[in-house]
Amino acid sequence: MLLSRISALLILSLAAAQAAQAASSDWHNVEGGSIRIVTAGAPDAEGYIRGALQIDLAPGWKTYWMDPGASGVPPQISAALDGAPAEVEIGFPPPQRFDDGYTQWTGYDHSVSLALTMRVPKDASDRREFTANAFLGVCEMICIPVQAELSFSLEGNGNSAEDAQMVASAFAALPPSLEETMKLELIAREDDALIVEARLPDGMSALDLFLAGNEGLTLEVPEIETSTTGSSTRFRVPIAFSAPGAQAGDLAYTLLTSDGAYTGQLSLR
């Protein structure tokens, strides 16, 4: 029994050492799915490297968008390179709306890869060993918080065509920015709602708006107002909670249209 435990520990230690030298982390398995980080390519001239948080869901399970709504755990990632904090930006593909009978929330009912842009700290050593702490939620009938430490190295980047394709696919799934002929802007503020207008080219219509709140502003599901003219559509976005000074700055959004999804930042100034 003792020898078996020692052997198991040796195997785990070897696997951890191998993971530290790989450009992708090991899978972290939980009930309902698995997650890992995949990277590809060397850092660019400004120190940025692209990757993907791969979320592999079991049938019937779901995960969340950057702002799930009244319930849910938005994906969060913090990272460090040899102990020095690294900037991480998460890109999200177009989400879906769900109604579980109690509340509406926003996320995905299928496996999904979130695009990651990480910046190598200027004062990092030459070892290039990343450690990322990921926190997100997966749910079926109940929701399970997932917290994992995922380790990988930049030394192996560029050696795996499969990893490179995974990262490229995650970025290709991101909605583009609005084109010059399109506009989304805040046109009015009410005590309990934001009024947002989407102006699109003729023949194109706005179908839904996913608007993320911030630490001081919690938003409910946008409602399309009936008074739409031409290619302009107004959304009334109910405010569930607003802290003093919260209605300033920018809010991330995904606008779903008849011609596909678009993303950007809505100014509240």
DRENDO-1510 file (C-alpha; in Angstrom, 1 decimal, always signed):
<recs>
REC; n; res; u; v; w
REC; 1; MET; +0.0; +0.0; +0.0 .
REC; 2; LEU; +2.8; +2.4; +0.9 .
REC; 3; LEU; +4.7; +1.6; -2.4 .
REC; 4; SER; +1.5; +2.3; -4.3 .
REC; 5; ARG; +1.1; +5.7; -2.7 .
REC; 6; ILE; +4.7; +6.6; -3.4 .
REC; 7; SER; +4.3; +5.5; -7.0 .
REC; 8; ALA; +1.2; +7.6; -7.3 .
REC; 9; LEU; +2.9; +10.6; -5.9 .
REC; 10; LEU; +5.8; +10.1; -8.3 .
REC; 11; ILE; +3.4; +10.0; -11.2 .
REC; 12; LEU; +1.7; +13.1; -10.1 .
REC; 13; SER; +5.0; +14.9; -9.6 .
REC; 14; LEU; +6.1; +13.9; -13.1 .
REC; 15; ALA; +2.9; +15.1; -14.6 .
REC; 16; ALA; +3.2; +18.4; -12.9 .
REC; 17; ALA; +6.7; +18.9; -14.1 .
REC; 18; GLN; +5.7; +18.1; -17.6 .
REC; 19; ALA; +2.7; +20.5; -17.4 .
REC; 20; ALA; +5.1; +23.3; -16.3 .
REC; 21; GLN; +7.1; +22.8; -19.5 .
REC; 22; ALA; +4.1; +22.7; -21.8 .
REC; 23; ALA; +2.5; +25.6; -23.6 .
REC; 24; SER; -0.9; +24.4; -22.4 .
REC; 25; SER; -2.0; +23.5; -18.9 .
REC; 26; ASP; -3.3; +20.1; -17.8 .
REC; 27; TRP; -7.1; +19.7; -17.7 .
REC; 28; HIS; -8.8; +20.6; -14.4 .
REC; 29; ASN; -11.8; +18.2; -14.1 .
REC; 30; VAL; -14.9; +18.9; -12.1 .
REC; 31; GLU; -18.5; +17.5; -12.1 .
REC; 32; GLY; -20.0; +18.8; -15.3 .
REC; 33; GLY; -16.9; +19.5; -17.3 .
REC; 34; SER; -13.2; +20.3; -17.6 .
REC; 35; ILE; -11.1; +23.5; -18.1 .
REC; 36; ARG; -7.6; +24.2; -19.3 .
REC; 37; ILE; -5.6; +27.1; -20.8 .
REC; 38; VAL; -4.0; +26.8; -24.3 .
REC; 39; THR; -1.5; +29.2; -25.7 .
REC; 40; ALA; +0.3; +29.5; -29.0 .
REC; 41; GLY; +3.0; +31.7; -30.5 .
REC; 42; ALA; +5.7; +33.8; -29.0 .
REC; 43; PRO; +5.0; +37.2; -27.3 .
REC; 44; ASP; +4.8; +40.1; -29.8 .
REC; 45; ALA; +7.0; +43.2; -29.6 .
REC; 46; GLU; +4.8; +44.6; -26.8 .
REC; 47; GLY; +4.9; +41.4; -24.8 .
REC; 48; TYR; +1.4; +40.2; -25.6 .
REC; 49; ILE; +0.6; +36.5; -26.1 .
REC; 50; ARG; -2.7; +34.9; -27.2 .
REC; 51; GLY; -4.4; +32.0; -25.6 .
REC; 52; ALA; -7.7; +30.4; -24.9 .
REC; 53; LEU; -9.6; +29.2; -21.8 .
REC; 54; GLN; -11.1; +26.0; -23.0 .
REC; 55; ILE; -14.3; +25.0; -21.2 .
REC; 56; ASP; -15.4; +21.5; -22.1 .
REC; 57; LEU; -18.9; +20.9; -20.8 .
REC; 58; ALA; -20.7; +17.6; -20.2 .
REC; 59; PRO; -24.1; +17.2; -22.0 .
REC; 60; GLY; -26.8; +19.3; -20.2 .
REC; 61; TRP; -24.4; +21.6; -18.5 .
REC; 62; LYS; -23.9; +25.4; -19.0 .
REC; 63; THR; -21.5; +28.1; -18.1 .
REC; 64; TYR; -21.7; +31.9; -18.0 .
REC; 65; TRP; -21.0; +35.1; -20.0 .
REC; 66; MET; -19.0; +38.1; -18.6 .
REC; 67; ASP; -22.3; +39.3; -16.9 .
REC; 68; PRO; -24.6; +36.3; -16.2 .
REC; 69; GLY; -27.4; +38.5; -14.8 .
REC; 70; ALA; -29.1; +38.1; -11.5 .
REC; 71; SER; -27.4; +34.8; -10.8 .
REC; 72; GLY; -24.2; +33.0; -12.0 .
REC; 73; VAL; -20.4; +33.3; -11.7 .
REC; 74; PRO; -18.7; +35.3; -14.5 .
REC; 75; PRO; -15.4; +33.8; -15.6 .
REC; 76; GLN; -12.4; +35.5; -14.0 .
REC; 77; ILE; -8.7; +34.9; -14.5 .
REC; 78; SER; -5.6; +36.3; -12.8 .
REC; 79; ALA; -2.1; +35.3; -13.9 .
REC; 80; ALA; +1.5; +35.7; -13.0 .
REC; 81; LEU; +4.7; +35.0; -14.8 .
REC; 82; ASP; +7.4; +33.7; -12.4 .
REC; 83; GLY; +5.5; +35.5; -9.7 .
REC; 84; ALA; +5.2; +38.9; -11.5 .
REC; 85; PRO; +1.5; +39.8; -12.1 .
REC; 86; ALA; +0.5; +39.6; -15.8 .
REC; 87; GLU; -2.4; +41.5; -17.5 .
REC; 88; VAL; -5.2; +39.2; -18.8 .
REC; 89; GLU; -8.1; +40.3; -21.0 .
REC; 90; ILE; -10.9; +37.8; -21.7 .
REC; 91; GLY; -12.8; +37.9; -25.0 .
REC; 92; PHE; -16.3; +36.3; -25.2 .
REC; 93; PRO; -18.2; +34.8; -28.2 .
REC; 94; PRO; -21.9; +35.8; -28.6 .
REC; 95; PRO; -23.9; +34.4; -25.6 .
REC; 96; GLN; -27.4; +33.1; -25.3 .
REC; 97; ARG; -30.3; +33.8; -22.9 .
REC; 98; PHE; -31.7; +31.2; -20.5 .
REC; 99; ASP; -34.8; +31.1; -18.3 .
REC; 100; ASP; -34.7; +28.5; -15.5 .
REC; 101; GLY; -38.1; +29.4; -14.3 .
REC; 102; TYR; -36.8; +31.6; -11.5 .
REC; 103; THR; -34.6; +34.0; -13.3 .
REC; 104; GLN; -33.1; +34.8; -16.6 .
REC; 105; TRP; -29.3; +34.6; -17.1 .
REC; 106; THR; -26.8; +34.8; -19.9 .
REC; 107; GLY; -24.2; +32.2; -21.0 .
REC; 108; TYR; -23.5; +29.1; -23.1 .
REC; 109; ASP; -25.1; +25.6; -23.2 .
REC; 110; HIS; -22.2; +24.0; -25.1 .
REC; 111; SER; -18.4; +23.7; -24.8 .
REC; 112; VAL; -16.8; +27.1; -25.4 .
REC; 113; SER; -13.3; +28.6; -25.7 .
REC; 114; LEU; -12.8; +32.2; -24.3 .
REC; 115; ALA; -10.1; +34.2; -26.1 .
REC; 116; LEU; -7.2; +35.3; -23.8 .
REC; 117; THR; -4.8; +38.1; -24.3 .
REC; 118; MET; -2.0; +38.1; -21.8 .
REC; 119; ARG; +0.9; +40.5; -21.4 .
REC; 120; VAL; +4.3; +39.3; -20.2 .
REC; 121; PRO; +5.5; +41.5; -17.4 .
REC; 122; LYS; +8.6; +43.6; -18.2 .
REC; 123; ASP; +10.3; +42.5; -15.0 .
REC; 124; ALA; +9.7; +38.8; -15.5 .
REC; 125; SER; +12.6; +36.3; -15.6 .
REC; 126; ASP; +13.6; +34.3; -18.6 .
REC; 127; ARG; +11.9; +31.1; -17.4 .
REC; 128; ARG; +8.5; +32.2; -18.7 .
REC; 129; GLU; +6.4; +29.9; -16.5 .
REC; 130; PHE; +2.9; +31.1; -16.2 .
REC; 131; THR; +0.5; +30.4; -13.3 .
REC; 132; ALA; -3.2; +31.4; -13.9 .
REC; 133; ASN; -5.9; +31.2; -11.3 .
REC; 134; ALA; -9.3; +30.7; -13.0 .
REC; 135; PHE; -12.7; +31.1; -11.3 .
REC; 136; LEU; -16.0; +30.4; -13.1 .
REC; 137; GLY; -19.2; +28.5; -12.7 .
REC; 138; VAL; -20.8; +25.5; -14.4 .
REC; 139; CYS; -24.4; +24.4; -13.8 .
REC; 140; GLU; -27.0; +21.8; -14.6 .
REC; 141; MET; -29.8; +21.7; -12.0 .
REC; 142; ILE; -27.4; +23.4; -9.5 .
REC; 143; CYS; -24.4; +25.5; -10.1 .
REC; 144; ILE; -20.9; +24.6; -9.1 .
REC; 145; PRO; -18.1; +27.2; -8.7 .
REC; 146; VAL; -14.9; +26.1; -10.3 .
REC; 147; GLN; -11.6; +27.3; -9.0 .
REC; 148; ALA; -8.3; +26.0; -10.5 .
REC; 149; GLU; -4.7; +26.9; -10.7 .
REC; 150; LEU; -3.5; +26.3; -14.2 .
REC; 151; SER; +0.2; +26.2; -15.1 .
REC; 152; PHE; +2.0; +26.4; -18.5 .
REC; 153; SER; +5.2; +27.6; -20.0 .
REC; 154; LEU; +5.9; +29.9; -23.0 .
REC; 155; GLU; +8.9; +27.8; -23.9 .
REC; 156; GLY; +6.9; +25.3; -26.0 .
REC; 157; ASN; +4.8; +27.9; -27.9 .
REC; 158; GLY; +4.6; +27.4; -31.6 .
REC; 159; ASN; +5.3; +23.7; -31.5 .
REC; 160; SER; +1.7; +22.5; -31.5 .
REC; 161; ALA; -0.5; +23.0; -34.6 .
REC; 162; GLU; -3.5; +21.8; -32.6 .
REC; 163; ASP; -3.0; +24.4; -29.9 .
REC; 164; ALA; -2.5; +27.1; -32.5 .
REC; 165; GLN; -5.7; +26.1; -34.2 .
REC; 166; MET; -7.6; +26.2; -30.8 .
REC; 167; VAL; -6.4; +29.7; -30.1 .
REC; 168; ALA; -7.1; +30.9; -33.6 .
REC; 169; SER; -10.7; +29.5; -33.4 .
REC; 170; ALA; -11.3; +31.2; -30.0 .
REC; 171; PHE; -10.4; +34.6; -31.5 .
REC; 172; ALA; -12.3; +33.9; -34.8 .
REC; 173; ALA; -15.4; +33.4; -32.7 .
REC; 174; LEU; -15.3; +36.9; -31.2 .
REC; 175; PRO; -17.8; +39.4; -32.6 .
REC; 176; PRO; -16.3; +42.2; -34.6 .
REC; 177; SER; -16.6; +45.9; -33.6 .
REC; 178; LEU; -19.5; +48.0; -35.1 .
REC; 179; GLU; -18.8; +49.2; -38.6 .
REC; 180; GLU; -18.8; +52.9; -39.5 .
REC; 181; THR; -22.4; +52.7; -40.6 .
REC; 182; MET; -23.6; +51.4; -37.3 .
REC; 183; LYS; -23.9; +53.0; -33.9 .
REC; 184; LEU; -25.0; +52.1; -30.3 .
REC; 185; GLU; -25.4; +54.9; -27.8 .
REC; 186; LEU; -27.0; +55.9; -24.6 .
REC; 187; ILE; -29.7; +58.5; -25.3 .
REC; 188; ALA; -31.4; +58.9; -22.0 .
REC; 189; ARG; -31.1; +58.0; -18.3 .
REC; 190; GLU; -34.2; +57.3; -16.2 .
REC; 191; ASP; -34.2; +56.7; -12.4 .
REC; 192; ASP; -34.7; +53.0; -13.0 .
REC; 193; ALA; -33.4; +52.3; -16.5 .
REC; 194; LEU; -31.0; +53.2; -19.3 .
REC; 195; ILE; -32.3; +54.0; -22.8 .
REC; 196; VAL; -30.0; +52.8; -25.5 .
REC; 197; GLU; -30.5; +53.2; -29.2 .
REC; 198; ALA; -29.0; +51.0; -32.0 .
REC; 199; ARG; -28.8; +52.6; -35.4 .
REC; 200; LEU; -28.1; +50.2; -38.2 .
REC; 201; PRO; -28.1; +50.3; -42.1 .
REC; 202; ASP; -31.3; +49.8; -44.0 .
REC; 203; GLY; -32.4; +46.2; -44.2 .
REC; 204; MET; -30.6; +45.3; -40.9 .
REC; 205; SER; -32.4; +45.0; -37.6 .
REC; 206; ALA; -31.3; +44.7; -33.9 .
REC; 207; LEU; -32.6; +41.5; -32.3 .
REC; 208; ASP; -31.1; +41.6; -28.7 .
REC; 209; LEU; -28.6; +43.5; -26.6 .
REC; 210; PHE; -26.3; +41.9; -24.0 .
REC; 211; LEU; -25.1; +44.7; -21.8 .
REC; 212; ALA; -22.7; +44.0; -18.9 .
REC; 213; GLY; -22.9; +46.0; -15.7 .
REC; 214; ASN; -20.0; +46.9; -13.4 .
REC; 215; GLU; -19.2; +46.8; -9.7 .
REC; 216; GLY; -21.6; +49.6; -9.0 .
REC; 217; LEU; -24.3; +49.0; -11.6 .
REC; 218; THR; -26.4; +45.9; -11.9 .
REC; 219; LEU; -28.6; +45.6; -15.0 .
REC; 220; GLU; -31.6; +43.5; -15.9 .
REC; 221; VAL; -32.5; +42.0; -19.3 .
REC; 222; PRO; -32.9; +44.8; -21.9 .
REC; 223; GLU; -36.4; +45.3; -23.4 .
REC; 224; ILE; -37.0; +46.3; -27.0 .
REC; 225; GLU; -39.3; +49.3; -27.0 .
REC; 226; THR; -42.2; +49.2; -29.5 .
REC; 227; SER; -41.5; +52.7; -30.8 .
REC; 228; THR; -38.9; +51.8; -33.4 .
REC; 229; THR; -38.5; +53.7; -36.6 .
REC; 230; GLY; -36.6; +52.7; -39.7 .
REC; 231; SER; -33.4; +50.9; -38.8 .
REC; 232; SER; -33.3; +52.4; -35.3 .
REC; 233; THR; -34.2; +50.3; -32.3 .
REC; 234; ARG; -34.4; +51.5; -28.7 .
REC; 235; PHE; -33.7; +49.2; -25.8 .
REC; 236; ARG; -34.9; +50.0; -22.2 .
REC; 237; VAL; -32.4; +48.4; -19.8 .
REC; 238; PRO; -33.8; +48.2; -16.3 .
REC; 239; ILE; -31.4; +49.0; -13.4 .
REC; 240; ALA; -31.5; +46.5; -10.6 .
REC; 241; PHE; -29.0; +48.3; -8.5 .
REC; 242; SER; -26.9; +51.5; -8.9 .
REC; 243; ALA; -24.3; +52.8; -6.5 .
REC; 244; PRO; -23.4; +56.5; -6.3 .
REC; 245; GLY; -21.3; +57.4; -9.3 .
REC; 246; ALA; -21.8; +54.1; -11.0 .
REC; 247; GLN; -23.4; +55.6; -14.1 .
REC; 248; ALA; -20.1; +56.8; -15.6 .
REC; 249; GLY; -17.5; +55.1; -17.7 .
REC; 250; ASP; -18.0; +52.4; -20.3 .
REC; 251; LEU; -20.0; +49.1; -20.3 .
REC; 252; ALA; -19.1; +46.1; -22.5 .
REC; 253; TYR; -21.8; +44.9; -24.8 .
REC; 254; THR; -22.7; +42.4; -27.5 .
REC; 255; LEU; -25.4; +43.5; -30.0 .
REC; 256; LEU; -27.2; +40.7; -31.8 .
REC; 257; THR; -28.5; +41.7; -35.2 .
REC; 258; SER; -30.0; +40.1; -38.2 .
REC; 259; ASP; -26.6; +40.3; -39.8 .
REC; 260; GLY; -24.7; +38.7; -36.9 .
REC; 261; ALA; -23.3; +39.8; -33.6 .
REC; 262; TYR; -21.1; +42.9; -32.8 .
REC; 263; THR; -19.3; +44.0; -29.7 .
REC; 264; GLY; -18.0; +47.2; -28.2 .
REC; 265; GLN; -18.1; +49.6; -25.2 .
REC; 266; LEU; -21.1; +51.7; -24.5 .
REC; 267; SER; -20.2; +55.1; -23.0 .
REC; 268; LEU; -22.2; +56.3; -20.1 .
REC; 269; ARG; -20.7; +59.8; -20.1 .
</recs>
